[in-house]
Amino acid sequence: MRTALHNLVKSTIIYKYDLPNAVESIPKTLFSTENDKCYSIANEQDLVKLIYNSIIDYSFNEFDFTERELEDLHTIAFQERVRYNESDSEASKLKYGFFGEVLLHCVLKLFFQTNTLISKGYFYDPLTKGEARGYDAYHLIEENNSVGLWFGETKFHINYTSAVNDVLKKIKSSLSDDYLSTNLLAIRKNKENLNIQGSKIESILNDWNENPTIKIIEELKQHSINLIYPVIILFQQNPSGYNESIKKIPKYIEDNYELEDYDLSIPYSVFFIFIPVEDVKKVKKEVLEWIELKKPLI
């Protein structure tokens, strides 16, 4: 991550506490296998600046930066790496996925020290002009003989209920051998753009390419590879305050959902990252204004 962007993330997104939180009597969510993480936004204007500037890092691998100027990459990103169409209505633009996906990328990189396996921008198709399908981030952490695939999800809505519903209505398919295999197939098709040359996962993808009959899930199991599924929920903060905003979510999930068995053969972890925002619509509208004005990059 670029130094200027690293510093902006660090000063804008502030860690508050883990869930469960005994002091505030807030449990972690029913679906979380690890502690949930709660952050606040120090300054919404800086959040706008962060989203606007991190589009490059979300759209391209770091080795691409040496070949083009940042301004050129920013322009190219909106042409062929993220969904953005000047002729779309404001209502359509406010639903774009990149608002949350770029923040997922930044949070994973800074707070969890992940490496980008491949930037999500490689999966966008300019012909269809739709949101790129699949997980919202393709990161990993490779340590010693183990690899964690940090394949995450993000929702950035005004109502936390709609954000949670969007995630949980598809969590069973997201945590399945079939969905994971399909996403790895998409990565294999883009293996020349992998950001981690020489990694264990690259070796497995190369073997799979040479022998398509390989059962990829069995290869992941054999090489001690697990899936980490972080879910960022950005939502409008409740007028009653930060803690009350956080407290409502685990309760809502417990009241409306039940755990299911997942069709995933490799070990997995699930946790939520909650980030209340004072005015979701205002933040998104200002980002769109910055895009239209082509504001200078940091």
N, C-alpha and C positions, 0 to 999 in steps of 0.2 A: 504494500500500500504506500502511495506517495506520502512523504512526510507532512505536507500541508494538509492533506486529507486526514491522515492519522490524527493530527493535532485537533482538527475540527471535530472529528468523531468523539475524541476523548473529552473535549470541553462541552459538547452538546448533549450527549447521551450519558446520564449519570446513574450509576448503580445505586439502588436503594436497599433492597434486601432479598433474601431467598424465601421461598415458600416450601415447607410450612414455616410460618412466623408465629412463635408462641406469644410474643409481646402483643401483637395485634390480633391474635386468635384467628389467623387466616391459614387454612390448610392448603397443601398443594392440590392440583386437580386430580380427579379420579383416574385420568388416563396417564398421568406422569409417573414414569419409573424412576426419575431423578428429581432433584429439587427444581422447582420453577424459579425463574429469575425476574425481578421487577426493576424497571428503570424509569427515570423521569427525564423530561426534556428541560434543559437549563434555559434555553432561549429559542422561541419558535422561529425567529428570523434566521437564526443559525441553522435550524432544522431545514428550512427552505434552502439555504445555501448548501447544506450537506447533501440533500437529495439531488439538487441540480449538478453539483460537482462530482458526485460519486457515480453518475451514469456512465462515465468513461470506464471506471474500474470494474463496474458490473458487466459492461458490454465487451470488454477486450481483456485478453491476457496481458500480463505485465510486459512480456517481451515485445508486444506490439507498440508500446510507447516509444521505443527507441527509433521506430521507423517513421512516425508521423508526429506533427505538432499536436498538442492537446486540443486546440480549437478545431483542427481538421477531424480528429477522432470524435469529438463531440458532435460535429455535423454528420459524420458517417453513422454514428450510433443511431441517430433519429431517422436516418434513411433506411438502414438495413439491420439494426440490432435490437431495437425496442419498438413497441407499437406506439406510433405517434403520427397522426394525420391532421394537418392543418384544417382540413375541411370538416372534420368531425365536430359535432355539437359539443358545447361545454359539458353537458350531462354525460356524454360518452367519454370525454377526456378525463373527467373526474373519476371514472371507473378503471382507468389504466392500471395495470398491475405493477408497473415499474416503480411507482411511489414507494410501495412496501418492499419490493424485491431488492432494490438498491440498498435499503437499510438493513435487510437481512444479511446481505453480503458484507457490509461494513461491521455489523455487530459480531458476526462469526470471526472475521479476520482480526479484529482488535481485542475482543473480550475472551475469545476462546482459542486464539492463535491457530486457526485453521489455515490450510493452504488451499488455494483454488485449484481443483482438479481441471476444470474447464469452465470458462465464463459462459453464463447462461445466454449471452447474446448470440452465440454461435447457432442456437437452435431456432432463432426467429426466422420466419419465412416472409420476405417482403411481398411476395406475390399474393399471399392470402391476407396479409395485414392483420392477422389475429394474434392473440397472446400466444407466446411459445408454450407448448404443453410440457408436462412432466413436472419434476420437482422444481422448486423455485431457486435452489442453489445446489451446486455440485462442488462441495469442498471435501477435504479429507485431512486426517491427522495420521501420519505413519510414524510409529515409534517401535524400535526394536523389531520384533517379529509380528507385530499386530498392526492392523490398519482399521481405522474408523472412517466410514463413509458418512460425511455430514451432509445429507441430502434433505434440505429443509423446506419449510412452507411459510408463507406470510399472508396476512390479511390486514388491510388498512381501511377500516370502515368507521362511520360515525357511531353506529350501534355495536357494542361488543357482542350482542346476541347474534347478529347476522354474521359477524366475523367468525365466531365460534361455530355456528351452524355450518358455515361453508367448509370449515376444516373437518369437523367431526362427521359430516355426512359422507366424506370420502376417505376417512382414515383407514377403514378396513381394506380398501383397494390400494391405498398408498403404502400400507405395510403388508405387502404380499409379494411372493416370489415372482408372480407374473409382472407386476408393475415395476419392480426393481430390475428384472431382466430386460424389460422393454426400454427402460431408461439407460441401462448399460449398453444396449444395442445402439441407441442413438449416440452415445458417447463413442462407441467403437467406430461408428461411421465418421466421426470427427477426430479420430485418434491423432491425426497430424497436428491438431491444435491443442493437444494436452499440455498443461502447464507444468506437469511434474514428470519430466523425463527420468527414466530409470527407476520409477516407483514400482512397487509390487503389483499395483492394480494395472499399470501399463503393461507389465509382463503378462498378466492374465488376459488382458484384452488382445494382445498380440497372439497369444496361443489360441485364443478363441477365433481370431481372424484366420489363422492357418488351419484350424480344425473346427469348422462350424458345428460339428456334432457334439462338441464338449457341452456338458451341462453346466452352465455358468454358475448357478447357485451352489452346486457341489464343489466347484472350484473355490468359490468364496469361503465355504465352510472349511475346506481343506487348508486354506491359507490363513485361517483365523481372522477373517474380515467380518466386521459387524457394522450395523447400520445405526447411526444416530439421527434422530428425527426431531430437530428443534422447530418449534412453531412460534413465530412472532405474531402477536396480536396488537396492533396499534388501533386505538379507539378514542372516542371523545370522553374526556374526563368528566366524572359526575360533579355537579355543583357542590355536593357535600364534601368533596375533597379527595385527595389521592388515595388514602387507605380504603375509604369506602368504595372507590372505583374498583380497586383490586379485589376487595372482599366479595363483591357481587359475582365475580366470574366463576370461582370454584363452586359456589353455591348453585349458580345457574346450571352448570354442567352436571352436578350431582342430582339436581331435581329433574333433569330432562334426558339424561343419557345413562346407558349401562355399558359396562365393559364387554367386549366381544373377543373371541379368540381370533388371532390373525394368521393368515396363511403365509407366514414368513418363516423360512427354515433356518436363517442365520440369527445370531443374537442381535437384539435391538434395544435401544433406549429412546424414550420419549420425554420431552419436557417442553414447557411453554415459557415464552419470554413476553411479559406484559409491559406495554409502554403507553400510558395514557397521554393524550394530546389535548390541549385546551380547545383548539378550534381546528378540527380536521379539514373542513371545507376550505377555510381560509389558507391553510398551509398549501393544499393542493393547487388552489387557484393562483397563489403567488408563484409556485414553481412553474406553472404554465405561462405566467407572465414573463418570468425570467427566460424561459425557452424562446418565447416570441421576440423578446428584446435582445436575445443573444448576449446575455450579461457576460462580462469577463470571468474567466476561470481562475481558480487559485492555483 
